[in-house]
Amino acid sequence: MPRFKMTVEYDGTPYVGWQRQENGHSVQAALEGGILSLTGEKVSIRGAGRTDSGVHALGQVIHADLSRDWAPYKLRNALNAHLMLAGEKVSVLDVEAVASGFDARFTAIRRHYLYRIISRRSPLAIEAKRAWWVAKDLDHEAMHAAAQMLVGHHDFTTFRSAHCQAKSPVRTLDRLDVTRQAEFIEIRASAQSFLHNQIRSFAGTLKLAGEGKMTPDDVRHALEARDRAACGPVAPPEGLYFMQVDYREGYASIERDTQEPLQEVGEDE
């Protein structure tokens, strides 16, 4: 069966998270429902990462096996049309035909996340459910200095959910940067994989550093404690975005007619 890699974005606000669940509508179910509506096929798709309820994505990657060998741009446009008709807050940005050895989750070599904080006195209107509103002024340089204590290969027990199902708390964090432009503070994290609630745990702890309540040494000691109680409050989900997934170059792509004709109009996302 032909396998397709899809890059999707979604507003996580109305969903119970990425993974299909019995207690509500998920992003996975939305996409599987769109494929069923389009093709009549019941498929089980796999995503590169499982986002929690309220978490957004600009570059989630999935793969799906379909019986028909679609032209990728036609599959993108048709699937988006069905998602829109269903009122889903999900958009397929790109479709690529790949070999059967490609796996959206297990062949990924790096994942990139963004956590957004808006630091100002006034509450959010336009950015409500799109960022974490912090009414206090935060020192982003202090946050960045504290974040560097977490970069590298560590046991991240302190910064993972008690419900995390990963076999090991050890991960290698490639990047954790904090920058600011006006009232917008961005925390960017990159690693091959993350633990459950790891980035939101980072964000909550770094907020304390921005308030002057933790120093970089305090954050290092919290990491070394390997104790969940040493973590700051977990930041809310609405500030978190799954941005991008990296794969090795030549990860089993297939050369096909993937170019959209210039005259093709109308069915885009």
Stockholm file with secondary structure:
# STOCKHOLM 1.0

chainA/1-269         MPRFKMTVEYDGTPYVGWQRQENGHSVQAALEGGILSLTGEKVSIRGAGRTDSGVHALGQVIHADLSRDWAPYKLRNALNAHLMLAGEKVSVLDVEAVASGFDARFTAIRRHYLYRIISRRSPLAIEAKRAWWVAKDLDHEAMHAAAQMLVGHHDFTTFRSAHCQAKSPVRTLDRLDVTRQAEFIEIRASAQSFLHNQIRSFAGTLKLAGEGKMTPDDVRHALEARDRAACGPVAPPEGLYFMQVDYREGYASIERDTQEPLQEVGEDE
#=GR chainA/1-269 SS CCEEEEEEEECCTTSSBSSCBTTBCCHHHHHHHHHHHHHSCCCCCEESCCCBTTCEEEEEEEEEECSSCCCHHHHHHHHHHHHHHTTCSEEEEEEEEECTTCCTTTTEEEEEEEEEEEECSSCCSTTTTTSEEECSCCCHHHHHHHHTTTCEEEECGGGSCTTCCCSCCEEEEEEEEEEEETTEEEEEEEESCCCTTHHHHHHHHHHHHHTTSCCHHHHHHHHHHTCGGGSCCCCCGGGEEEEEEEECTTSSBCCCCCCCCTTCCSCCC
#=GC SS_cons         CCEEEEEEEECCTTSSBSSCBTTBCCHHHHHHHHHHHHHSCCCCCEESCCCBTTCEEEEEEEEEECSSCCCHHHHHHHHHHHHHHTTCSEEEEEEEEECTTCCTTTTEEEEEEEEEEEECSSCCSTTTTTSEEECSCCCHHHHHHHHTTTCEEEECGGGSCTTCCCSCCEEEEEEEEEEEETTEEEEEEEESCCCTTHHHHHHHHHHHHHTTSCCHHHHHHHHHHTCGGGSCCCCCGGGEEEEEEEECTTSSBCCCCCCCCTTCCSCCC
//
